[in-house]
Amino acid sequence: MEETLGQNVLVLNRLWQAVNICSVKRAFMLLYQGHAQVVDASSGNFQTLTFDQWHDVSRNYKGADVVRTISFSIRIPKVILLLFFERMPKKEVKFTRHNIFERDNNTCQYCGKKFDRKDLNLDHIVPRDRGGETSWENIVCSCIPCNSKKGNHTPPEVGMRLLKKAKRPKWRPLLQVQFSQTADDSWKHFLDLAYWNVELTE
């Protein structure tokens, strides 16, 4: 029972934007208190259901993902919609090697090839000894051959171009969550599934 109640539920704000993940137990509390509704797509279209409506549609449900009490069983929601919260909390991304690799999708920003991290360097676009800062806007992933070719020069000086401008990313709070499992299929419409693989824009 505790394991079931600890499963992940995707939380959307009032504008249908993914803002968090909570436990099944927390989701049921929000539903019961009227602060949220279940987002259901089983009919092919998205519809929102109150706690009582969700309880009613759970009666004929034959799946295993249910919570059973003494008097009734209710299906576990996969996605809930907050009724009174529309802000999108902003979270500044920490400037770390890991997050630079994530921003650049483990891809050399000069030749465009993807590599294992052990085969990538972090390159200062404008070299440090020429005044280049160690910042989001001046550091990119670079493969060893491109890094060697560029050396202590700027890209234009050696006829190289960046795939895209290096920027400070702003990730959704959801992206700070460490997933222990693959996101549920029902989340796909609401999540940027390629969040490790796309350019993270300002």
Summary of the structure (lengths in Angstrom):
residues: 202
radius of gyration: 22.6
end to end distance: 42.0
largest distance: 74.5
contacts: 523
relative contact order: 0.16
helix: 27%
strand: 22%
